[in-house]
Amino acid sequence: MKFLRDLIHTGISNDHEENFEVRKDLIQQVMNQFGQQLVSQILHACCFCLPPYTLPDVAEVVWEMMIFDRPVRKS
């Protein structure tokens, strides 16, 4: 789960670096292709397979997915 969390987080972290747009685009492509399946499988695993002590790690992955997919508001 930490790998998935860190992978998704690279799409929103260090936005001042020159390779930010490349990272963001790559993560966006992955999320577009596998995001729905990932959420479905994570929910299934939480309900039927994973022990309760792993749920905080799963929540971090879901949180990062939500933050990544959230539209950016400019004031």
C-alpha positions in Angstrom: 0.0 0.0 0.0 2.8 2.4 0.7 4.1 1.9 -2.8 0.7 2.9 -4.3 0.4 5.9 -1.9 3.9 7.1 -2.8 3.3 6.6 -6.5 0.1 8.7 -6.5 1.7 11.3 -4.2 4.5 11.9 -6.8 1.8 13.4 -9.0 1.1 16.2 -6.6 4.3 16.7 -4.6 7.2 19.1 -5.4 5.2 21.1 -7.9 8.1 23.5 -8.2 10.4 21.0 -9.8 10.9 21.0 -13.6 9.7 17.4 -14.1 6.4 18.0 -12.2 4.2 18.1 -15.3 5.7 14.9 -16.7 5.1 13.1 -13.3 1.6 14.5 -13.1 0.8 13.4 -16.7 2.1 9.9 -16.1 0.1 9.4 -12.9 -2.9 10.9 -14.6 -2.6 8.3 -17.3 -2.3 5.5 -14.8 -5.3 6.7 -12.8 -7.4 7.0 -16.0 -6.5 3.5 -17.1 -6.5 1.7 -13.7 -8.2 4.0 -11.2 -11.6 2.5 -11.2 -10.3 -1.0 -11.0 -7.9 0.0 -8.2 -10.7 1.5 -6.1 -13.0 -1.5 -6.7 -10.2 -4.0 -5.8 -9.2 -2.0 -2.7 -12.8 -1.9 -1.4 -13.2 -5.7 -2.0 -9.9 -6.4 -0.3 -10.9 -4.2 2.7 -14.2 -6.0 3.1 -13.2 -9.6 2.5 -9.4 -10.1 2.7 -7.3 -7.6 4.6 -6.9 -7.7 8.3 -8.2 -4.6 10.2 -4.7 -3.3 11.1 -4.0 -2.6 7.4 -7.0 -0.3 6.9 -5.1 2.9 7.8 -2.6 2.2 5.0 -5.5 1.6 2.6 -7.1 4.8 3.7 -3.9 6.7 2.8 -4.0 5.3 -0.7 -7.7 6.4 -1.1 -6.9 9.8 0.4 -4.0 10.4 -2.1 -6.3 9.3 -5.0 -8.9 11.9 -3.8 -6.3 14.6 -3.4 -4.8 13.9 -6.9 -8.2 13.9 -8.6 -9.4 17.1 -6.9 -9.7 20.1 -9.2 -7.2 22.9 -8.4 -8.9 26.2 -7.5 -7.1 29.4 -8.2 -8.1 32.5 -6.2 
